[in-house]
Amino acid sequence: MIADHILVIDAGTSGLRARLVASDGAVTPLAAEPWRGFAPPDAWPFARELDAADVEASLGRLLEAASSARGSIAGIAVTGQREGLVIADEHGEA
């Protein structure tokens, strides 16, 4: 199998979504995982907070659902609006 797809993970307000994008532009939905966000009283209506354990669990389920396409994935892209992200290694270091 040729690795000619991009796994796109979209971090949205209500959850994560994964799509597989082929080199010809064809898009295949793979999975969607909801998460619960809440608006902190001191930041409403401009901010939402997410529980880190909930986000980690949603991402784990989403990646498991995408694992069937593993051999065809050439790269991964992550997208979202207004999120702050830190990519951590296996030791929890940024």
C-alpha positions as CSV (number, residue, x, y, z in Angstrom):
1,M,0.0,0.0,0.0
2,I,1.3,3.4,-0.9
3,A,1.2,6.1,1.8
4,D,-0.6,8.8,-0.1
5,H,-3.2,10.1,2.4
6,I,-3.1,12.8,5.0
7,L,-4.9,12.2,8.3
8,V,-6.6,15.5,9.2
9,I,-7.7,15.9,12.8
10,D,-10.0,18.8,13.5
11,A,-10.3,20.1,17.0
12,G,-13.7,21.8,17.2
13,T,-15.9,23.3,19.8
14,S,-17.8,20.1,20.5
15,G,-15.2,17.5,19.7
16,L,-12.6,16.0,17.5
17,R,-13.2,14.8,13.9
18,A,-10.8,12.8,11.7
19,R,-10.8,12.8,7.9
20,L,-8.6,11.0,5.5
21,V,-7.6,13.1,2.5
22,A,-6.2,11.3,-0.6
23,S,-3.7,12.7,-3.0
24,D,-6.5,13.3,-5.5
25,G,-8.4,15.4,-3.0
26,A,-11.0,12.7,-2.1
27,V,-12.1,13.1,1.5
28,T,-13.2,10.1,3.7
29,P,-14.7,10.7,7.1
30,L,-13.2,8.3,9.6
31,A,-14.5,9.2,13.1
32,A,-15.9,11.9,15.4
33,E,-15.4,12.0,19.1
34,P,-17.3,14.4,21.3
35,W,-15.9,16.2,24.3
36,R,-17.5,18.3,27.0
37,G,-16.5,21.9,27.2
38,F,-17.5,24.5,29.7
39,A,-17.5,28.3,29.9
40,P,-15.6,29.6,32.9
41,P,-17.6,32.3,34.6
42,D,-14.9,34.9,34.3
43,A,-14.5,34.4,30.5
44,W,-18.0,33.9,29.2
45,P,-18.9,34.3,26.3
46,F,-15.4,34.4,24.9
47,A,-13.7,31.2,26.2
48,R,-14.3,27.5,26.7
49,E,-12.3,25.1,28.8
50,L,-11.9,21.4,28.2
51,D,-11.0,18.7,30.7
52,A,-7.5,17.3,29.7
53,A,-8.4,13.7,30.5
54,D,-11.6,14.0,28.4
55,V,-9.6,15.4,25.5
56,E,-7.0,12.6,25.8
57,A,-9.7,9.9,25.9
58,S,-11.4,11.4,22.8
59,L,-8.1,11.5,20.9
60,G,-7.3,7.9,21.8
61,R,-10.7,6.7,20.5
62,L,-10.3,8.8,17.4
63,L,-6.8,7.4,16.6
64,E,-8.0,3.9,17.3
65,A,-10.8,4.4,14.7
66,A,-8.2,5.7,12.2
67,S,-5.8,2.8,12.8
68,S,-7.2,0.8,9.9
69,A,-5.8,3.4,7.5
70,R,-2.4,3.4,9.1
71,G,-0.5,2.0,6.1
72,S,-1.8,4.6,3.8
73,I,-1.1,7.7,5.9
74,A,1.8,9.8,4.7
75,G,1.3,12.6,7.2
76,I,-0.9,14.1,9.9
77,A,-2.4,17.6,10.0
78,V,-4.2,19.1,13.0
79,T,-6.5,22.1,12.7
80,G,-8.8,24.1,14.9
81,Q,-9.7,27.6,15.8
82,R,-8.7,29.5,18.9
83,E,-7.2,26.5,20.7
84,G,-3.9,26.5,22.4
85,L,-2.1,23.2,21.9
86,V,1.0,21.6,23.3
87,I,2.4,18.5,21.7
88,A,3.9,16.2,24.3
89,D,6.3,13.3,24.0
90,E,5.9,10.0,25.8
91,H,7.4,11.5,29.0
92,G,4.8,14.4,29.0
93,E,7.4,16.9,27.9
94,A,6.5,19.6,25.4
